[in-house]
Amino acid sequence: MQLFILLTLAWALTALSVEAQQTLIIRGGTLIDGNGGPPVANATLVIEGERIREIRTTDGAPVPSNARVIDARGKFIIPGMHEPHAHYKGWFLPLYINYGVTSVYEIGNSAEEWILAQREMMQKEKMVGPRLYACVLNLYGRAPAGRVLPGMTTFETVEEARAIARRAVELKADCLKLQGGLTTEMMPAIAQIGKQAGLPLIGHLPRGMTAFRAAELGMNHLEHSGGIPEAISKDWSEVERLRAEFERAMEGRPADTFEGTGIGFINPDPAKEDQLIKVLIDKNVYVEADWSGRMRNITRRKNDWMIENLALVPRPEMAFIPKDARYRWLDYSAWNSFSPELQAKLTRGLENWQKFMVKFSQAGGKVVVGGEAPTVMPGLNIHRNVHLLVDAGIPPMKALQAATKNVAELFRKDKDMGTLEAGKYADLIVLDADPLQDITNTQKIAEVVKGGKIIDRRFSADWRNPIPTTEITRDESGYNNPKPVISTIQPSVAVQGESDKAVRISGEGFTLGSVVYVDEKAVQTTFKSEKLIEATLPKELLTRVGTYAIRVENPEPLPLLEDAGLSNQFMFIVKF
């Protein structure tokens, strides 16, 4: 009798526990589960707690009294997206989750203690945002003489490499991030540690290493499609010449224009491509196409992206994003530094890269997106990457898998996520339109659900990360904002009582958005070039005889330097 009572009590407590879990029902939508099969019409997802309990196509079951219901009739349900290549900053969280990126993988560029604290914060659900995973350490290898490498873990020997890899495992790293200072002896030693711990090897290759060799040494992922150009080029000397030309054109420019990556694909050998693709598939190597940053200046979507950024970035509620990051996303100017001939070569190289990735995907290779925030906007970057895969010729279903299923598999998380199946996390996006008909419909988001919870997708200017980064990087200290200098003003004299006076101001460092101030009063300004602006001095300013201080102020964001973005003063005279 006592045993019966205990068993009954245990059953009752279990039942109460299940009943107490929040139940969410998503009813009547078309399910695109991420496995690659045909969409399932009129699907109903029953979610208890943070996991999917059941997926069914009939809808006659009673709805529990405590359940929330999303009416998804006429809508489409896809897995939450994944960001496999984040240079994580604390302000990324609301951007990712707003765009349905429910899992983010930080690739080892953050301070160790800080990223561990961030990961724990998200595991404990102290903030609304994506699941956060981290490589924790950045395994660089041998540092070049005289170079300081912030955020990198350097070492000299194979034994040190093993010890550092073991330490990453002890820190519960979700991946082992490799860098360019590794030797061919270090890589298999680290790969062995990773294999034992069930962790993927991701990242960069040592300079000159081919993807053939990387696959043999145990690399699971080629960041930036690294090592592929070296493996397939017909003439590497031509690649080196073009890279030198690109670097000369980039002198004095910010390092956030990456079209130069495509130079490596300028002269591919089709036979070598076929050989490499076979090896990569045999070794189960995932290849990253980080195109939302690399192709932002050559995609046919460029103008649409610029308009979208201009509509979104200046909104008051986006003020939680550092000003310099917002400026970076609006800046497409570096492309204009290249000659038409170089632009054509860069475009051809990037188009060849696209063709390789299509060929790789058609053969059964695993493509993954690469967001590379904050070079481009977190969250939105993943959607744009998926769109570019389709533009290249990869079918929409496979493009979606590059941001969902394939990433989860790469990081060994596919038991819990990446596709929508019973038992997996309820991380998903409800869309208003079919992404398989038009891939840009991934941005027509009706709802984001993460761990069974419906996300409030509104941005707030007051949003703050409770554990701010301890580092001061370029992302917090200013971006590409030149200091203007006035050389001459013509004319520099007016007669008292004249009507509006047009003046030409010559110098350097002027930008679109530069404003001329006359005795601290802003006047109408027209940008002509970085060396010339025109201003109109209104007649109201010309009524008083005297000397007027004229200066130029460039738009924010400004570096954290006294009087940064402000020109020297120049004098303008109004005479009798």
LINQUIFEN-V741504 format. One record per backbone hydrogen bond with DSSP energy under -1.0 kcal/mol. NH is the residue of the N-H (numbers start at 0). CO is the residue of the C=O. If there is no record, write none. Layout:
# LINQUIFEN-V741504
[[NH & CO] [NH & CO]]
This chain:
# LINQUIFEN-V741504
[[4 & 0] [5 & 1] [6 & 2] [7 & 3] [8 & 4] [9 & 5] [10 & 6] [11 & 7] [12 & 8] [13 & 9] [14 & 10] [15 & 11] [16 & 12] [17 & 13] [18 & 14] [19 & 15] [20 & 16] [23 & 46] [24 & 67] [25 & 44] [26 & 69] [28 & 42] [29 & 74] [30 & 39] [31 & 76] [39 & 30] [42 & 28] [43 & 55] [44 & 25] [45 & 53] [46 & 23] [47 & 50] [48 & 21] [50 & 47] [51 & 423] [52 & 45] [53 & 45] [55 & 43] [66 & 63] [67 & 22] [69 & 24] [71 & 26] [74 & 71] [75 & 430] [76 & 29] [77 & 428] [79 & 426] [80 & 99] [81 & 402] [82 & 102] [85 & 104] [86 & 372] [87 & 85] [91 & 88] [95 & 91] [96 & 92] [97 & 93] [98 & 94] [99 & 96] [100 & 95] [101 & 80] [101 & 99] [102 & 80] [103 & 130] [104 & 82] [105 & 132] [106 & 85] [114 & 110] [115 & 111] [116 & 112] [117 & 113] [118 & 114] [119 & 115] [120 & 116] [121 & 117] [122 & 118] [123 & 119] [125 & 120] [130 & 101] [132 & 103] [134 & 105] [136 & 134] [138 & 176] [139 & 137] [139 & 152] [140 & 152] [141 & 180] [146 & 143] [151 & 148] [152 & 137] [154 & 140] [160 & 156] [161 & 157] [162 & 158] [163 & 159] [164 & 160] [165 & 161] [166 & 162] [167 & 163] [168 & 164] [169 & 165] [170 & 166] [171 & 168] [172 & 167] [173 & 133] [175 & 199] [177 & 201] [178 & 138] [180 & 139] [181 & 178] [186 & 182] [189 & 185] [190 & 186] [191 & 187] [192 & 188] [193 & 189] [194 & 190] [195 & 191] [196 & 192] [198 & 193] [201 & 175] [203 & 177] [208 & 205] [210 & 226] [213 & 209] [214 & 210] [215 & 211] [216 & 212] [218 & 213] [219 & 200] [221 & 285] [222 & 202] [224 & 221] [225 & 222] [227 & 224] [231 & 227] [232 & 228] [233 & 266] [238 & 234] [239 & 235] [240 & 236] [241 & 237] [242 & 238] [243 & 239] [244 & 240] [245 & 241] [246 & 242] [247 & 243] [248 & 244] [249 & 245] [250 & 247] [252 & 249] [260 & 257] [261 & 258] [262 & 259] [263 & 260] [264 & 261] [265 & 262] [268 & 231] [272 & 268] [273 & 269] [274 & 270] [275 & 271] [276 & 272] [277 & 273] [278 & 274] [279 & 275] [280 & 276] [281 & 277] [282 & 278] [283 & 280] [284 & 279] [285 & 219] [286 & 365] [287 & 221] [288 & 367] [290 & 288] [293 & 289] [294 & 290] [297 & 294] [298 & 294] [301 & 298] [304 & 300] [305 & 301] [306 & 302] [307 & 303] [308 & 304] [309 & 305] [310 & 306] [311 & 307] [312 & 308] [314 & 311] [317 & 314] [318 & 315] [320 & 317] [325 & 321] [326 & 322] [327 & 323] [328 & 324] [330 & 327] [335 & 332] [336 & 333] [337 & 334] [342 & 338] [343 & 339] [344 & 340] [345 & 341] [346 & 342] [347 & 343] [348 & 344] [349 & 345] [350 & 346] [351 & 347] [352 & 348] [353 & 349] [354 & 350] [355 & 351] [356 & 352] [357 & 353] [358 & 354] [359 & 355] [360 & 356] [361 & 357] [362 & 358] [363 & 360] [364 & 359] [367 & 286] [368 & 401] [371 & 84] [374 & 371] [379 & 377] [380 & 376] [382 & 378] [383 & 379] [384 & 380] [385 & 381] [386 & 382] [387 & 383] [388 & 384] [389 & 385] [390 & 386] [391 & 387] [393 & 388] [398 & 394] [399 & 395] [400 & 396] [401 & 397] [402 & 399] [403 & 400] [405 & 400] [407 & 403] [408 & 404] [409 & 405] [410 & 406] [411 & 408] [412 & 407] [415 & 412] [416 & 412] [419 & 32] [422 & 51] [423 & 420] [424 & 415] [425 & 49] [426 & 424] [427 & 448] [428 & 77] [429 & 446] [430 & 75] [431 & 443] [437 & 433] [440 & 437] [441 & 438] [442 & 439] [443 & 440] [444 & 442] [445 & 429] [446 & 429] [448 & 427] [449 & 452] [451 & 425] [452 & 449] [454 & 447] [462 & 459] [475 & 472] [484 & 507] [486 & 505] [487 & 505] [489 & 503] [493 & 572] [495 & 574] [496 & 541] [497 & 494] [500 & 536] [502 & 534] [503 & 489] [504 & 532] [505 & 487] [506 & 530] [507 & 484] [509 & 529] [513 & 510] [514 & 552] [516 & 550] [517 & 520] [518 & 548] [520 & 517] [522 & 515] [525 & 533] [527 & 531] [528 & 531] [531 & 528] [532 & 504] [533 & 525] [534 & 502] [535 & 523] [536 & 500] [540 & 537] [541 & 538] [545 & 573] [547 & 571] [549 & 569] [550 & 516] [552 & 514] [553 & 564] [560 & 558] [563 & 560] [565 & 562] [566 & 551] [569 & 549] [571 & 547] [572 & 491] [573 & 545] [574 & 493]]
